[in-house]
């Protein structure tokens, strides 16, 4: 997600992040990756309908190149709502990224296939991927993204990066 946000900002496209409840990113991580936090509006809303209203308003404005919905474990979104959001994203050429977390949280470093699809969105999703990470050094982690579904490239591909943990948290 960080790479997509950074690329959009470097192209001069505004980006936005919708976070639910206490779920959000760690700002120093994004800043260290080059994200301009002053140009990243974060909308903190309660779970449920407020998330969908925020996403709808941001997409309908046509002002954003990327909108991130950090849904946490809340994934109850009807097909009609998903269709509406996808339609708005297409109409305004916006990348809509929905982040979900499995109730069997992937940070327990299980394989990607062990994660439940019950915690993901439906068939309209273009890319469904699982992320795992493992500590390889004091402040280093190997993070792997495994495509479970990809309407453009096909499933099964993997992307691996070595990431540095944030100061104070390693």
C-alpha positions, 0 to 999 in steps of 0.5 A, spaced: 500 500 500 505 504 501 508 504 494 501 505 491 500 511 495 507 514 494 507 513 486 500 517 486 503 522 491 509 523 486 504 523 480 501 529 484 495 525 485 491 526 492 490 520 496 486 519 502 485 513 508 479 511 511 480 508 518 475 504 522 475 504 530 482 504 533 485 501 526 490 505 523 497 505 520 503 508 524 505 515 521 512 514 522 512 508 518 509 512 512 513 518 513 520 514 513 517 511 506 517 518 503 509 519 504 507 526 505 503 525 511 501 533 510 498 531 504 494 524 506 487 526 509 486 520 514 478 520 516 477 516 522 470 513 523 466 508 526 465 501 523 459 500 519 455 505 515 460 511 516 465 507 513 461 506 507 459 513 507 466 516 507 468 512 502 462 514 497 463 521 499 471 521 497 470 517 491 464 521 488 468 527 489 473 525 484 478 528 487 483 522 489 487 518 485 487 513 491 482 511 497 484 506 502 479 503 506 482 500 512 476 495 514 480 491 519 476 485 521 469 488 519 468 486 512 460 486 512 459 489 505 453 487 501 454 486 493 450 492 492 455 497 496 461 493 493 458 494 486 457 502 487 464 503 490 467 499 484 463 503 479 465 510 482 472 508 483 472 506 475 468 513 473 473 517 477 479 513 475 481 512 482 484 506 485 480 503 491 484 499 496 480 495 501 485 492 507 482 487 511 484 482 516 483 475 518 480 473 525 486 468 525 490 475 524 496 473 519 501 476 524 501 469 527 505 468 521 501 462 518 501 461 510 497 465 506 492 459 504 490 458 512 487 465 512 480 465 511 476 468 505 470 469 510 474 475 512 475 478 505 470 482 500 466 478 494 467 477 487 468 484 485 475 484 488 480 485 482 486 482 487 486 478 493 492 477 497 495 475 503 501 477 507 506 474 511 512 476 515 517 473 519 523 477 523 530 476 520 534 480 524 533 485 530 529 490 526 528 487 519 523 483 517 521 479 510 515 480 508 511 476 502 505 478 499 502 472 495 496 473 490 490 468 492 486 472 486 488 476 481 484 478 475 489 481 471 495 477 472 492 470 475 493 468 482 499 464 485 505 470 484 509 472 490 512 479 491 518 479 497 521 485 500 526 485 506 523 491 511 525 495 516 521 495 523 520 502 525 524 505 531 522 504 538 517 498 536 523 493 534 
